[in-house]
Amino acid sequence: MRQPPENIPKRFYRLLQRAKHRSITLPLAHAILLSAALFGLGVALSSLLTASSISEQERLERENARLSWKVDQLKKRVADAESKLTLQTEQLRQQKKEIATREQEMQPLKKRLSMLESILAKRREKGIHLLAGSSQWVDDGLELNLVLVKGGNYPREIDGHIEVLALRPDDMVEALRFKDNRKAITFRIRTHALVHEVIPWQKSWRPKQLVIVLRDHHERELARMSIWVQHPAVPAMEERHS
């Protein structure tokens, strides 16, 4: 027996053969042909859709692989940027620390320069001057620092002494004594002199202000300055218990 084509089922083929030999009516043959054609179309569409689905899946897989590669590249770039940022942040912190250290080291130099500029300015003025007076409490007593400046070229040198007066709590003034029970600090200057003394302290009261009086060897007053006494900071714990 002759075999049917591949795209037509055997049952439809046998019906077609019977219609050919007029063993079935012509309308039925037409219906059989239409069914066979629709079936073949369905098979073709199914194959087409299956091929299209496979092609779309392959395209999606390629797109997914491409996006995954881009994500990996972005992760690497972000990691590199974070590493560079961390390094730059640490370098900036070190630079700020170094700048702060240099500024701290420069503070004494700035103070010294300012003092020298003040001394030079007073050197152009006649007379004797008191500069940079300061006083604070230390373990041994009351520390006193002064700078004496002689202005002008005449006389060539000046000698005299320094008296220190303390303002008492009752608003009275008391002359203080230095080591070895000295009443004053003697000096002799041609341009300028630095004075540093520690006044022993055994009194029950502490002054808030000192008055510095500069006199020549004839007891004439040359200059005068008031100085506030700096008190050391009291720790918070000690302040609460006091």
MARRO-91205 format. One record per residue: x, z, y of N, C-alpha, C in turn; residue number from 1; residue in one letter. Coordinates in Angstrom, 1 decimal. Layout:
N
nc1:nc3:nc2:cac1:cac3:cac2:cc1:cc3:cc2:resi:resn
X:Z:Y:X:Z:Y:X:Z:Y:NUM:a .
...
This chain:
242
nc1:nc3:nc2:cac1:cac3:cac2:cc1:cc3:cc2:resi:resn
0.8:0.0:-1.2:0.0:0.0:0.0:0.9:0.0:1.2:1:m .
0.4:-0.7:2.3:1.2:-0.8:3.5:1.1:0.6:4.2:2:r .
2.3:1.0:4.7:2.4:2.3:5.4:1.9:2.2:6.9:3:q .
1.2:3.2:7.4:0.8:3.2:8.8:1.9:3.4:9.8:4:p .
1.8:3.0:11.0:2.8:3.2:12.0:3.0:4.7:12.2:5:p .
4.1:5.2:12.7:4.5:6.6:12.8:3.5:7.3:13.8:6:e .
3.1:6.6:14.9:2.3:7.3:15.9:0.8:7.4:15.6:7:n .
0.4:6.9:14.4:-1.0:6.9:14.0:-1.1:7.6:12.6:8:i .
-2.0:8.6:12.6:-2.2:9.4:11.4:-2.7:8.5:10.2:9:p .
-2.4:8.9:9.0:-2.9:8.1:7.8:-4.4:8.0:7.8:10:k .
-5.1:9.0:8.1:-6.6:9.0:8.0:-7.1:7.9:9.0:11:r .
-6.6:7.9:10.2:-7.0:6.9:11.2:-6.6:5.5:10.7:12:f .
-5.5:5.4:10.1:-5.0:4.1:9.7:-5.9:3.6:8.6:13:y .
-6.3:4.4:7.6:-7.2:4.0:6.5:-8.5:3.5:7.1:14:r .
-9.0:4.3:8.1:-10.3:3.9:8.7:-10.2:2.5:9.4:15:l .
-9.0:2.3:10.0:-8.8:1.0:10.7:-8.8:-0.1:9.6:16:l .
-8.2:0.2:8.5:-8.1:-0.9:7.4:-9.5:-1.2:6.9:17:q .
-10.3:-0.2:6.7:-11.6:-0.4:6.2:-12.5:-1.1:7.2:18:r .
-12.2:-0.8:8.6:-13.0:-1.6:9.6:-12.6:-3.0:9.6:19:a .
-11.3:-3.2:9.3:-10.8:-4.6:9.2:-11.5:-5.4:8.1:20:k .
-11.7:-4.7:7.0:-12.3:-5.4:5.9:-13.9:-5.2:5.9:21:h .
-14.4:-4.7:7.1:-15.8:-4.6:7.4:-16.5:-3.6:6.5:22:r .
-15.8:-2.7:6.0:-16.5:-1.7:5.2:-17.1:-0.6:6.0:23:s .
-16.8:-0.5:7.4:-17.4:0.4:8.4:-17.8:-0.5:9.5:24:i .
-18.7:0.1:10.3:-19.3:-0.7:11.5:-18.2:-0.8:12.6:25:t .
-18.5:-1.8:13.5:-17.5:-2.0:14.6:-17.4:-0.9:15.6:26:l .
-18.6:-0.3:16.0:-18.4:0.8:17.0:-17.6:2.0:16.5:27:p .
-17.8:2.3:15.2:-17.0:3.3:14.6:-15.5:3.0:14.7:28:l .
-15.2:1.7:14.5:-13.8:1.3:14.5:-13.2:1.5:15.9:29:a .
-14.1:1.1:16.9:-13.6:1.3:18.3:-13.3:2.8:18.6:30:h .
-14.2:3.7:18.1:-14.0:5.1:18.3:-12.7:5.6:17.6:31:a .
-12.5:5.0:16.5:-11.2:5.4:15.7:-10.0:4.9:16.5:32:i .
-10.1:3.7:17.1:-8.9:3.2:17.8:-8.7:4.0:19.1:33:l .
-9.8:4.4:19.7:-9.7:5.2:21.0:-9.1:6.6:20.6:34:l .
-9.5:7.2:19.5:-9.0:8.5:19.1:-7.5:8.4:18.8:35:s .
-7.1:7.3:18.1:-5.7:7.1:17.8:-4.9:6.9:19.0:36:a .
-5.5:6.2:20.0:-4.7:6.0:21.3:-4.5:7.3:22.0:37:a .
-5.6:8.1:22.1:-5.5:9.4:22.8:-4.6:10.3:22.1:38:l .
-4.6:10.3:20.8:-3.6:11.1:20.0:-2.2:10.7:20.3:39:f .
-1.9:9.4:20.3:-0.6:9.0:20.6:-0.2:9.4:22.0:40:g .
-1.2:9.3:23.0:-0.9:9.7:24.4:-0.5:11.2:24.5:41:l .
-1.3:11.9:23.7:-1.1:13.4:23.7:0.3:13.7:23.2:42:g .
0.7:13.0:22.1:2.0:13.2:21.5:3.1:12.9:22.5:43:v .
2.9:11.7:23.2:3.9:11.3:24.2:4.0:12.3:25.3:44:a .
2.8:12.7:25.8:2.8:13.7:26.9:3.5:15.0:26.5:45:l .
3.2:15.5:25.3:3.8:16.7:24.8:5.3:16.6:24.7:46:s .
5.8:15.4:24.3:7.3:15.2:24.2:7.8:15.2:25.6:47:s .
7.1:14.5:26.5:7.6:14.5:27.9:7.6:15.8:28.6:48:l .
6.6:16.6:28.3:6.5:18.0:28.9:7.6:18.9:28.3:49:l .
7.8:18.7:27.0:8.9:19.5:26.3:10.2:19.2:26.9:50:t .
10.5:17.8:27.1:11.8:17.4:27.7:11.9:17.9:29.1:51:a .
10.8:17.9:29.9:10.9:18.3:31.3:11.1:19.8:31.3:52:s .
10.5:20.6:30.4:10.7:22.0:30.3:12.1:22.4:30.0:53:s .
12.7:21.7:29.1:14.1:21.9:28.7:15.0:21.6:29.9:54:i .
14.7:20.5:30.6:15.5:20.1:31.8:15.4:21.1:32.9:55:s .
14.2:21.7:33.1:14.0:22.7:34.2:14.7:24.0:33.8:56:e .
14.7:24.3:32.5:15.4:25.5:32.1:16.9:25.4:32.3:57:q .
17.4:24.2:31.9:18.9:24.0:32.1:19.2:24.1:33.6:58:e .
18.3:23.5:34.5:18.6:23.6:35.9:18.6:25.0:36.4:59:r .
17.6:25.8:36.0:17.5:27.2:36.4:18.8:28.0:35.9:60:l .
19.2:27.7:34.7:20.4:28.4:34.2:21.6:28.0:35.0:61:e .
21.8:26.7:35.4:22.9:26.4:36.3:22.8:27.0:37.6:62:r .
21.6:27.1:38.2:21.4:27.8:39.5:21.7:29.2:39.4:63:e .
21.3:29.9:38.3:21.6:31.3:38.1:23.1:31.5:38.0:64:n .
23.8:30.6:37.3:25.2:30.8:37.1:25.9:30.6:38.5:65:a .
25.4:29.7:39.3:26.0:29.5:40.6:25.8:30.7:41.5:66:r .
24.6:31.2:41.5:24.3:32.4:42.3:25.1:33.6:41.8:67:l .
25.2:33.8:40.5:26.0:34.9:40.0:27.5:34.8:40.5:68:s .
28.0:33.5:40.5:29.4:33.3:41.0:29.5:33.7:42.5:69:w .
28.5:33.3:43.3:28.5:33.6:44.7:28.4:35.1:44.9:70:k .
27.6:35.8:44.1:27.5:37.3:44.2:28.8:37.9:43.9:71:v .
29.5:37.5:42.9:30.8:38.0:42.5:31.8:37.8:43.6:72:d .
31.8:36.6:44.3:32.7:36.3:45.4:32.4:37.2:46.6:73:q .
31.1:37.4:46.8:30.7:38.3:47.9:31.2:39.8:47.7:74:l .
31.0:40.2:46.4:31.5:41.6:46.1:33.0:41.7:46.3:75:k .
33.7:40.7:45.9:35.2:40.8:46.1:35.5:40.8:47.6:76:k .
34.8:40.0:48.4:35.0:40.0:49.9:34.7:41.3:50.5:77:r .
33.6:41.9:50.0:33.2:43.3:50.6:34.2:44.3:50.2:78:v .
34.7:44.3:48.9:35.7:45.2:48.5:37.0:45.1:49.3:79:a .
37.4:43.9:49.6:38.6:43.6:50.4:38.4:44.1:51.8:80:d .
37.2:43.9:52.4:36.9:44.3:53.7:36.9:45.9:53.8:81:a .
36.3:46.5:52.8:36.3:48.0:52.8:37.7:48.5:52.7:82:e .
38.5:47.9:51.8:39.9:48.4:51.7:40.6:48.3:53.0:83:s .
40.5:47.1:53.7:41.2:46.9:55.0:40.6:47.9:56.0:84:k .
39.3:48.1:56.0:38.7:49.1:57.0:39.3:50.5:56.8:85:l .
39.4:50.9:55.5:39.9:52.2:55.2:41.4:52.3:55.6:86:t .
42.2:51.3:55.4:43.6:51.3:55.8:43.6:51.4:57.4:87:l .
42.8:50.6:58.1:42.9:50.5:59.5:42.4:51.9:60.1:88:q .
41.4:52.5:59.5:40.9:53.8:59.9:42.0:54.8:59.8:89:t .
42.7:54.8:58.7:43.8:55.8:58.5:44.9:55.6:59.5:90:e .
45.3:54.3:59.7:46.3:54.0:60.7:45.9:54.5:62.1:91:q .
44.6:54.3:62.4:44.1:54.7:63.7:44.1:56.2:63.8:92:l .
43.8:56.9:62.8:43.8:58.4:62.8:45.3:58.9:63.0:93:r .
46.2:58.2:62.3:47.6:58.6:62.4:48.1:58.4:63.9:94:q .
47.7:57.2:64.4:48.1:56.9:65.8:47.5:57.9:66.8:95:q .
46.3:58.3:66.6:45.7:59.3:67.5:46.4:60.6:67.4:96:k .
46.7:61.0:66.1:47.4:62.2:65.9:48.8:62.2:66.6:97:k .
49.5:61.1:66.5:50.8:60.9:67.1:50.7:61.0:68.6:98:e .
49.7:60.3:69.2:49.5:60.3:70.6:49.2:61.8:71.1:99:i .
48.4:62.5:70.4:48.1:63.9:70.7:49.3:64.7:70.7:100:a .
50.2:64.5:69.7:51.5:65.3:69.6:52.4:64.9:70.7:101:t .
52.5:63.6:71.1:53.3:63.2:72.2:52.8:63.8:73.5:102:r .
51.5:63.8:73.7:50.9:64.4:74.9:51.2:65.9:75.0:103:e .
51.1:66.6:73.9:51.4:68.0:73.8:52.9:68.2:74.2:104:q .
53.8:67.4:73.7:55.2:67.5:74.0:55.5:67.2:75.4:105:e .
54.6:66.4:76.0:54.9:66.0:77.4:54.4:67.0:78.4:106:m .
53.5:67.9:78.0:53.0:68.9:78.9:54.0:69.7:79.6:107:q .
55.0:70.3:78.9:56.1:71.1:79.6:56.9:70.2:80.5:108:p .
57.1:68.9:80.1:57.8:68.0:81.0:57.1:67.7:82.3:109:l .
55.7:67.5:82.1:54.9:67.3:83.3:54.9:68.5:84.2:110:k .
54.8:69.7:83.7:54.8:70.9:84.5:56.2:71.0:85.2:111:k .
57.3:70.7:84.5:58.6:70.8:85.1:58.7:69.8:86.2:112:r .
58.2:68.5:86.0:58.3:67.5:87.0:57.5:67.9:88.2:113:l .
56.3:68.4:88.0:55.5:68.9:89.1:56.2:70.0:89.9:114:s .
56.8:70.9:89.2:57.6:72.0:89.9:58.7:71.4:90.7:115:m .
59.5:70.5:90.1:60.6:69.9:90.9:60.1:69.1:92.1:116:l .
59.0:68.4:92.0:58.4:67.7:93.2:58.0:68.7:94.2:117:e .
57.4:69.9:93.8:57.0:70.9:94.8:58.3:71.5:95.5:118:s .
59.3:71.7:94.7:60.6:72.3:95.2:61.2:71.3:96.3:119:i .
61.2:70.1:95.9:61.8:69.1:96.9:60.9:69.0:98.1:120:l .
59.6:69.1:98.0:58.7:69.1:99.2:59.0:70.3:100.1:121:a .
59.2:71.5:99.5:59.4:72.7:100.3:60.8:72.7:100.8:122:k .
61.8:72.0:100.2:63.1:71.9:100.7:63.2:71.2:102.0:123:r .
62.2:70.4:102.3:62.2:69.7:103.6:61.5:70.5:104.7:124:r .
61.0:71.7:104.3:60.4:72.6:105.3:61.3:73.7:105.6:125:e .
61.3:74.2:106.8:62.2:75.3:107.2:61.6:76.6:106.6:126:k .
62.5:77.6:106.4:62.1:78.9:106.0:62.3:79.1:104.5:127:g .
61.8:80.2:103.9:61.8:80.5:102.5:60.4:80.5:102.0:128:i .
60.2:80.0:100.8:58.9:79.8:100.2:58.8:80.4:98.8:129:h .
57.6:80.9:98.5:57.3:81.4:97.2:56.4:80.3:96.5:130:l .
56.8:80.0:95.2:56.0:78.9:94.5:55.8:79.4:93.0:131:l .
54.8:78.9:92.4:54.5:79.0:91.0:54.5:80.5:90.6:132:a .
53.8:81.3:91.4:53.7:82.7:91.0:52.7:82.9:89.8:133:g .
53.1:83.7:88.8:52.2:83.9:87.7:52.6:85.3:87.1:134:s .
51.6:85.9:86.5:51.8:87.2:85.9:50.8:87.4:84.8:135:s .
51.3:88.0:83.6:50.5:88.2:82.5:51.0:89.4:81.7:136:q .
50.1:90.0:80.9:50.5:91.1:80.1:51.2:90.7:78.8:137:w .
52.3:91.3:78.5:53.1:91.1:77.3:53.3:92.4:76.6:138:v .
53.9:92.4:75.5:54.1:93.7:74.7:54.9:94.7:75.5:139:d .
55.9:94.2:76.3:56.8:95.2:77.0:56.2:95.6:78.3:140:d .
55.1:95.0:78.8:54.6:95.4:80.1:54.0:94.2:80.8:141:g .
54.2:94.2:82.1:53.7:93.1:83.0:54.7:92.1:83.3:142:l .
54.6:90.9:82.8:55.5:89.9:83.1:55.3:89.2:84.4:143:e .
56.4:88.9:85.2:56.3:88.3:86.5:57.2:87.1:86.5:144:l .
56.7:85.9:87.0:57.5:84.7:87.2:57.3:84.1:88.6:145:n .
58.4:83.8:89.2:58.3:83.2:90.6:59.4:82.2:90.8:146:l .
59.1:81.3:91.8:60.2:80.3:92.2:60.4:80.5:93.7:147:v .
61.6:80.8:94.1:62.0:80.9:95.5:62.6:79.6:95.9:148:l .
62.2:79.1:97.1:62.8:77.9:97.6:63.2:78.1:99.1:149:v .
64.4:77.7:99.4:64.9:77.8:100.8:64.9:76.4:101.4:150:k .
64.1:76.3:102.5:64.0:75.0:103.1:65.0:74.8:104.2:151:g .
65.4:73.6:104.4:66.4:73.3:105.5:67.8:73.6:105.0:152:g .
68.8:73.2:105.9:70.2:73.4:105.6:70.8:74.7:106.3:153:n .
70.1:75.2:107.2:70.6:76.4:107.9:69.6:77.5:107.9:154:y .
70.0:78.7:107.6:71.4:79.1:107.1:71.7:78.6:105.8:155:p .
73.0:78.6:105.4:73.4:78.0:104.2:72.8:78.8:103.0:156:r .
72.7:80.1:103.1:72.1:80.9:102.0:71.4:82.1:102.6:157:e .
70.5:82.6:101.8:69.7:83.7:102.2:69.7:84.7:101.1:158:i .
69.9:86.0:101.5:69.8:87.1:100.5:68.7:88.1:100.9:159:d .
68.1:88.8:100.0:67.1:89.8:100.3:66.6:90.4:99.0:160:g .
65.4:90.8:99.1:64.8:91.5:97.9:63.3:91.2:97.8:161:h .
62.7:91.4:96.6:61.3:91.1:96.4:60.6:92.4:96.0:162:i .
59.5:92.7:96.7:58.7:93.9:96.4:57.4:93.4:95.7:163:e .
56.9:94.2:94.8:55.6:93.9:94.1:54.7:95.0:94.3:164:v .
53.5:94.7:94.9:52.4:95.7:95.1:51.3:95.4:94.2:165:l .
50.7:96.4:93.6:49.6:96.3:92.7:48.3:96.8:93.3:166:a .
47.2:96.1:93.2:45.9:96.6:93.7:45.3:97.5:92.6:167:l .
45.1:98.8:93.0:44.5:99.8:92.1:43.0:99.6:92.0:168:r .
42.4:100.3:91.0:40.9:100.2:90.9:40.2:100.8:92.0:169:p .
40.8:101.7:92.8:40.2:102.3:93.9:40.5:101.6:95.2:170:d .
41.0:100.3:95.0:41.3:99.4:96.2:42.5:99.8:97.0:171:d .
43.2:100.8:96.5:44.5:101.2:97.2:45.6:100.3:96.6:172:m .
46.7:100.2:97.4:47.9:99.4:97.0:49.0:100.3:96.6:173:v .
49.7:100.0:95.5:50.8:100.9:95.0:52.0:100.0:94.7:174:e .
53.1:100.4:95.2:54.4:99.7:95.0:54.8:99.9:93.5:175:a .
55.1:98.9:92.8:55.6:99.0:91.4:57.1:99.1:91.4:176:l .
57.6:99.7:90.3:59.0:99.8:90.0:59.4:99.0:88.8:177:r .
60.6:98.5:88.8:61.1:97.6:87.7:61.9:98.5:86.8:178:f .
62.6:97.8:85.9:63.5:98.5:84.9:64.6:99.2:85.7:179:k .
65.0:100.3:85.1:66.0:101.2:85.7:65.5:101.8:87.0:180:d .
64.2:101.9:87.1:63.5:102.5:88.2:63.8:101.8:89.5:181:n .
64.1:100.5:89.5:64.4:99.8:90.7:63.1:99.5:91.5:182:r .
63.2:99.6:92.8:62.1:99.4:93.7:61.8:97.9:94.0:183:k .
62.9:97.1:93.9:62.8:95.7:94.3:63.7:94.9:93.4:184:a .
63.5:93.5:93.5:64.3:92.6:92.8:65.2:91.9:93.9:185:i .
66.5:92.0:93.8:67.4:91.4:94.8:67.6:89.9:94.5:186:t .
67.9:89.1:95.5:68.1:87.7:95.3:69.1:87.2:96.4:187:f .
69.7:86.0:96.0:70.6:85.3:96.9:70.4:83.8:96.6:188:r .
69.9:83.0:97.5:69.7:81.6:97.2:70.3:80.7:98.2:189:i .
70.6:79.5:97.8:71.1:78.4:98.7:70.0:77.3:98.7:190:r .
69.4:77.0:97.5:68.4:75.9:97.5:67.1:76.5:96.9:191:t .
67.2:77.0:95.6:66.0:77.6:95.0:66.5:78.5:93.9:192:h .
65.6:79.4:93.4:65.9:80.4:92.4:64.7:80.7:91.6:193:a .
64.9:80.9:90.3:63.8:81.2:89.4:63.9:82.7:89.1:194:l .
62.7:83.4:89.2:62.7:84.9:89.1:61.8:85.2:87.8:195:v .
62.4:86.0:86.9:61.6:86.4:85.8:61.9:87.9:85.5:196:h .
60.9:88.7:85.6:61.0:90.1:85.4:59.8:90.6:84.5:197:e .
60.1:91.7:83.7:59.1:92.4:83.0:59.0:93.8:83.5:198:v .
57.8:94.1:84.1:57.7:95.5:84.7:57.1:96.4:83.7:199:i .
57.9:97.5:83.3:57.4:98.5:82.4:56.0:99.1:82.9:200:p .
55.1:99.3:81.9:53.8:99.8:82.3:53.4:101.0:81.5:201:w .
53.2:102.1:82.1:52.8:103.4:81.4:51.6:104.0:82.1:202:q .
51.0:103.3:83.0:49.8:103.9:83.7:48.6:103.7:83.0:203:k .
47.6:104.5:83.2:46.3:104.4:82.5:45.4:103.2:83.0:204:s .
45.7:102.7:84.2:44.9:101.6:84.8:45.8:100.3:84.8:205:w .
45.1:99.2:84.9:45.8:97.9:84.9:45.3:97.1:86.1:206:r .
46.3:96.6:86.9:45.9:95.8:88.1:45.3:94.4:87.7:207:p .
44.4:94.0:88.5:43.9:92.6:88.4:44.6:91.6:89.3:208:k .
45.3:92.2:90.3:46.0:91.3:91.3:47.3:92.0:91.8:209:q .
48.3:91.1:92.0:49.5:91.6:92.5:49.8:90.9:93.9:210:l .
50.5:91.6:94.8:51.0:91.0:96.0:52.5:91.0:96.0:211:v .
53.0:89.8:96.2:54.5:89.6:96.2:55.0:89.5:97.7:212:i .
55.9:90.4:98.0:56.4:90.4:99.4:57.9:90.1:99.4:213:v .
58.3:89.1:100.1:59.7:88.7:100.2:60.3:89.2:101.5:214:l .
61.4:89.9:101.4:62.1:90.5:102.6:63.6:90.1:102.6:215:r .
64.1:89.9:103.8:65.6:89.7:103.9:66.3:91.0:104.0:216:d .
67.6:90.9:104.1:68.4:92.2:104.1:68.2:93.1:105.3:217:h .
67.5:92.5:106.3:67.1:93.3:107.5:65.7:93.9:107.3:218:h .
65.1:93.8:106.2:63.8:94.3:105.9:62.7:93.5:106.6:219:e .
63.0:92.3:107.1:62.0:91.5:107.7:61.3:90.7:106.6:220:r .
60.0:90.6:106.8:59.2:89.9:105.8:59.3:88.4:106.0:221:e .
59.7:87.7:104.9:59.9:86.3:104.9:58.7:85.5:104.4:222:l .
58.1:86.0:103.4:56.9:85.3:102.7:56.1:86.3:102.0:223:a .
54.9:85.9:101.7:53.9:86.8:100.9:53.0:85.9:100.0:224:r .
52.7:86.5:98.9:51.8:85.7:97.9:51.0:86.7:97.1:225:m .
49.8:86.3:96.9:48.9:87.1:96.0:48.8:86.3:94.6:226:s .
48.8:87.1:93.5:48.8:86.6:92.2:47.8:87.3:91.4:227:i .
46.9:86.6:90.7:46.0:87.2:89.8:46.6:87.4:88.4:228:w .
46.4:88.6:87.9:47.1:88.9:86.6:46.2:88.3:85.5:229:v .
46.9:87.6:84.6:46.2:87.0:83.5:46.1:88.0:82.3:230:q .
44.9:88.2:81.8:44.7:89.1:80.7:44.7:88.3:79.4:231:h .
45.3:88.8:78.3:45.2:88.0:77.1:43.8:88.0:76.5:232:p .
43.5:86.9:75.8:42.2:86.7:75.3:42.0:87.7:74.2:233:a .
40.8:88.3:74.1:40.4:89.3:73.1:39.8:88.6:71.9:234:v .
40.3:88.8:70.7:39.6:88.2:69.6:38.2:88.5:69.4:235:p .
37.4:87.6:68.9:35.9:87.9:68.8:35.6:89.1:68.0:236:a .
36.3:89.3:66.9:36.0:90.5:66.0:36.3:91.8:66.8:237:m .
37.5:91.8:67.5:37.9:93.0:68.2:36.9:93.2:69.4:238:e .
36.4:92.1:70.0:35.5:92.3:71.2:34.2:92.9:70.7:239:e .
33.7:92.5:69.5:32.5:93.1:69.0:32.6:94.6:68.7:240:r .
33.8:95.0:68.2:34.0:96.4:67.8:34.2:97.3:69.0:241:h .
34.7:96.6:70.2:35.0:97.4:71.3:33.7:97.9:72.0:242:s .
